[in-house]
Amino acid sequence: MPQKEEIAFWFTNLQNQICTALEQLDGKEQFAAENWTREGGGGGCSKVILNGGVIEKGGVNFSEVFGLLPPVVAQAFKLPQGMHFFATGVSVVLHPHNPHMPIIHMNVRYFEISDGVYWFGGGIDLTPHYIIAEDARYFHENLQRVCNKHNPQYYPRFKQWADNYFFIAHRNETRGIGGIFFDQLSENDQQSKQDCFNFVKDTGNLFAPLYAYFVKRHAGSPFTQNQKQWQLIRRSRYVEFNLVYDKGTKFGLDTNGRTESILMSMPPQASWPYNFQPAAGSPEAHTLQLLKKDIDWVNYPCP
């Protein structure tokens, strides 16, 4: 049965592997690393890339934190007060230069408390500025393949979870085309701890190949200033979700995490023009029409 030290060590290697792959894909800049410590126990390493050939801003964070579980977190998770916790994981967010490239996010994590309760969580989701059916199908087919390797119920369950989780209620739209999202995955799901860890590993290892697909297809595509402005508007919705709804952001702040690392997911620029309405029939209007739950992207018709 994997112990917390083994899990944390694997996450540090995942961070390094992803950064190496992304530097090769970007072709211009490298990640700058900053180690940090958390008052109360633990720390991590934040790796950030800025103004690259493909990536305008990106971050790959590793954290390994522990200590007395804050009362607000214990209450949120319905856990006993006074317990000690251990949490480790890797989170990735990439904001590209090109508006034809999507924002992509991944998080894989492990959490345990001192009475032996543990769980894994994570997922991968995609936020295209312009939704392209072929890309959405490819993305979801790969997620389905990894899920089916471990449990045929994972993809429909975790896809629905992502649809519901990455929903911006005050906009009545999804953040993007979803993906998979899972939390509190443990032996309660009829999987051994090693089985759960293996699924998390395969999810983490999927990230770099997925992003390589989008770099190859779209990083060199020409774009207009109007398309760039649309990208900034879509980024603003990303900001709204992370600051209003994202549980990871809240957990990090509630556990006295490092603010710069927690807010690494914010784009370098975003825009909130008042009451912007795209022209009828435009690619922008088409994207808005597809920002909704319950779309079967694996079987979605492609032109």
N, C-alpha and C positions, 0 to 999 in steps of 0.2 A: 504494500500500500504506500503510495507516494506521501512523503512528509513535506512540511511547509518549506524546508530548506531546499529540497530537490525541485519543488515547484518554482520557487523564487529564482533558483539558478537557471532553470530552463527559460524563464521570462527574460532574464538578462541576456541570454544568448539570442533569444528572438529579437530583442531590441537591436542588437548588433547586426544580425542578419538582415533585418528590414532596412536599416540605415545603409548598409553596404549596397543592397539591391537598388535602393532609391537614388543613391549617389550615381550609380552607373546609368540609371534611366534618365536622371536629370542632365548629366553630362557637363555641368558647369560648376556648381557649388557643392560644398561638403557640409555635413552637420557639425555644428559647434556643440560641445558637450559641457554641461554644468552639473556638477554633483551638489547635492543639497542634503541637509539634515533637518529632521522634524523635532521640534521641542516636544518632549514626551515620549519619543522613541522612534527610531528608524530614519528613513530618508529615501533618496532615490537619485536618479540621473535624468535630466531633461536634455534632449538633443533636438536642436532647432536648425532648420535650413531656411535661408532668406534669399529672395531675388535670384533664384536659380534659373537654369535654362527652361525648365518646365514648371517647377514649383515656385510660386510667389512667396508662400509661407507654409511651412510644414513643421510638425513636431512629432517626435516619437518619445514618449515618456515611459520610464520604468520607475516603479515605487515599491517599497517594502517598509511598511509602517506598522507599529504595534504600540501597545500601552493600554491604559484603562479606557474601556469603551465609554465614550461620552453619553450622558443620559439621553440626549435628544436622539442619538443614533439607536440606542437600545430601545427606546420607545417606538421609533419608526419601524424597526425590524421585529418588534414584539419579542425582545430578548430580555433576560434577567438583568437587573441593574447590578453594577459592581463587578462585572466580568472584565477580563482582559481580552484584547482582540489582536489578531494578526491579519494584515491584508497586503496582497501583492498583486501586481499586474502590469500590463503594457497597454497604453492607449496611443492611437495614431490619428491625426487629422491632417489632411493635405488640401491646401487651397491653391489651385493652379493659376497661372497667368491667363491661359486661353479659356474663354467662356464656353468653348465646345468641349472642354475637359470637365469632368464632374468633380465636385468635392467628395472625398471619400473618408470614412471614419471606421475605425476598428477599435474594439476594446476586448481584452481577455483578462480575467481576474480570478483571484482566489481569496476567500475570507474564512476565518475560523475564530471561535472564541474558546475560552479556557475550559469550558465544560465538555468540549469535544464536538460541538456542533460545527459543521463546515458547509460550504457550498462554493461552486464555481459559477461564473457568469460571463457574459460578453456578447459578441456579435459583430457583424459587419453590415454597414448600410451605405447607400449611395445617394448623393444629392446632385443630380445633373442640373445645370442651368438651363439646358435644352434637353428634353426627354426624347431619346431615340429608341424606338421599339427593339431594334436589333441588339443594341447595347444592353437594354434592360433584360432581354431574354438571356443573353450570354451570362450576365451577372447572376441572375437567379438560377440558371441551370447549374452553374458551378457551386453555388451554395447548396442546392438540392443534392448534388452528387456527394458532397462532403457529409451532409446530414444523413443521407441514405446509407452510407458506409457504416454508420453507427446505430441508427435507429430509423426505420421508415416513417415514424411518427414525428421525428424532429422537425423536418422542413415545414410541413403544414402548421405545426404548432408554433414554431419559432418565427415563421413568416407572419402569421397572424399577430403574434406578440409584437413584432417590429412595426406592423401597420398601426397597431393601437398605441404603441409607445411613442413613435416618432410622428405624432399628430399635434399640430399647432391649433389648439381649440379656438383661440381667439381670432384665427384667420380662417378656420374651417378648411384647412388643407394639410396634407402630409408634408413633412420636411423634404421628402424626395420620393424615390421609388422603393423605399424600405430596404429589406434584406432579411436578416435573421437577428433576433434578440432573445437572449435567455438569461435567467437569473435563478439563484437558489437551486442549481442543479446539483444533486447529491445522490446518495444511495436510496433516498426516498423515491427516486425515479426508476427503481429496479435496475440500476446500473451500479457497478462497483466504483469505488473511488478512482481506480486506475482507468476504468472505462470512461469516466467523466473527464479525467485529465487527458486521455488520448483524443477525445473529441475536441477539447480546447486546443490541443496542439495542432490538430489538422485545420482548425479554424484559423489559428494564427499563421500557419504556414501557407494558407491560401492567399494572404493579403498581397504579397509582392507580385505573384503571377497575375492576379486580377488587375492590379494597377498597370502592369506592363502592357496589357491589352489596350487600355485606354490611351496610354502614351503613344503606342504605335499607331492607333487609329486617328487621334485627334490633336496631338500636341503641336503638329505643324500646320493645322488648318488655318486659313486666313479668317480674320474677323474684323468687324466694323466697330466704330466708336459706340454706336447704338447697342450693339451686342455686348460690349464691355459694360455699358451702363446697366443693361439688364442683369449682367452677372453681379454687379454691386447690389442691386435690389434683391436678388435671390440670396446673396450673402446675408443681408439684413434679417431675413427670415431664419437663417441658420443661427444668428446671434440671439434672436428672440427665443428660439426653442431652448438653446443652451442655458440662458440666464433665467428662464421662467420655469421650465419643465424638467431639465435634465437631472436625474438622481445622482449621477456621478459628480457633477459640479457641486451639488448640495452636500454629498457625503464628504468630499474633499474639504470644503469650507467648514463643515461641522466638526471635522476631526483635526482642525488646525493645520491643514495641509499647506503646501507652498502655493501662494496665490498665482504667481507667474506661471507655474506648471499647470495649475487647474485651468487657467484662462488661456492656455496655449492654443485652444481650439478656436479662438476668435480670429476672424480674417483680418488682414492688414488694413483693408478698407471696406466699407459698406455704405449703402445709401438708402435713405428713407424719403424719397420724393412724396409729396402729399397726394394721396388718392390717385396713384398712378394706375392707369387702365391701358392695357395693351390694345393695339388695333385689332378689330375683329378679323379672324382668319389668319392672323400672323403666327409665326412659330412660337412667339411668347404666349399668345392666347392658347395655343394648342398645348403647351406645357402646363399651363394652369388647369386646363381641363383634365389632365392626367394626375394631378396631385390629390389623389383620393385613395381610400383604403380598398382592399379586397380585389385588386386587379391581379388576375392570373398571368403573371409575366412570362412564365415558362411556356404557356400556350398562346401568348398574345400574337396576333397576326402581324407579320413584318411585311413591308412593301416588297 
